[in-house]
Amino acid sequence: MKPTTLTNKENARKFPFVEYQYQASSLEDLPGRCAKLSSSFRDISRDYFDKEDNKDFVSNAAIFFAMLASALIPIAAGASEVIHLVRVLPGF
């Protein structure tokens, strides 16, 4: 069973208390330096390809295109069979 809290509805605020004397702090007095800017995507990829062996990239690209070709052959065959089925069906 949940505990119930007793509140006086007459004195309850509808909105939170606003402090009108609030002043935002200035960061000019802090001795810290700005953060280092992050590298762009082009710089990251350039660093990667400078350090990476080109033969490794060529072999990975060859494997990728072989897998792509092995996936496209069944898709093309299936599309060809669907076209053949549509031609054979009466009414088209």
Buried (B, 14 or more C-beta within 10 A) or exposed (E): EEEEEEEEEEEEEEEEEEEEEEEEEEEEEEEEEEEEEEEEEEEEEEEEEEEEEEEEEEEEEEEEEEEEEEEEEEEEEEEEEEEEEEEEEEEE
